[in-house]
Amino acid sequence: MIGQIIEKELISAYRIIPAEVDKTVVLYDKLLGAQRLGNEFKSKTTIVFQTEDGPKRIETTVWSLTEKYIQIKNGVLIPLKAIIEIDY
């Protein structure tokens, strides 16, 4: 899995930008699964997303999913267009 591992609390220190390829449609079902895991089982998901400083990877619980964002702890939003990989 690609991406430098960072603490989810440090996301705000990075400028999130769209990934080279928008994988929103491809990853949407997997994101729904991640949300279900987070809400029902408090399980964590590994998310790789694009920043100006290159791909970053976090391990976190996905609290909610909209058409454009996932929400994680402390109301942090990650645009779906920035997500490169998701695994759980």
N, C-alpha and C positions, 0 to 999 in steps of 0.2 A: 504494500500500500504506500502510495506517495504522500508527500507533505510532511513538513516539520511539525512535530507534536508541540502544541502549546496548551496552556491551561485555559479553560473556557472563560475564566475571569479576565483574561488578557485580550479577548476579542476586540474590545473597543480601542485598543492601541493600534489596530491594523485597519487600513482602508480596504474594504471588501469590494471587489470588482467582478464583473461577469466573467465566467470561464470562457475559454476559447470556443467550446462547443456547449450550447444550451442543452442540457440533459433533463430538463424539467419533465417532459412527457415520459421519457424512458424511466426516470427514477420515481415518478409520482406514487406508484403502487408500493414501492419499497419505503417511501417516506410515510405513507399511511400506516404501514406495518410498524415503522419506528415510533410513530405517535401512539399507536395502540400498546406497544411494548412499554412505552414511558408511562402512559396513563393507567394501564391495568396492572403492570408487573413491576413498575419502577426500574425497568432494565435500561441500560445505557446503549447508545448507538455511536459508532465511530463515523464522523463526518469529515470529509476533505472538501475545503472550499478555497476559492481563488482570492488572493489579496495582491496589492501592488508589490508586495515583497515575495511573491510566489505562493504556492499552495501551502495551506496550514491544515493541521489535523487536530481535532478535538474528540474527546469521548464524553458524551453528555446524554441527558434525557431529553427527548423531544416532547415538549408540552402541547404544542398545537401546530396545525398546518393550515395555511390559506392558499389561495391561488398563486400568491407571489412570494410567500415567506414561510420559514419554519421559525417557531419561537422556542427558545430554550430558557434555562434558568435566568431569573432577574429581568425578564422581559426582553432579552436580547433577541433581535431578529436577524436571520441570515437569508438573503435573497436566494430563491430557488435557482436563479440563473447563475449563481456563483458556485453552486455545488458540483463537485467533480465526481465524488464517490461517496457511497454510503454503505455501511456494513453493520450487521448485528448478529 
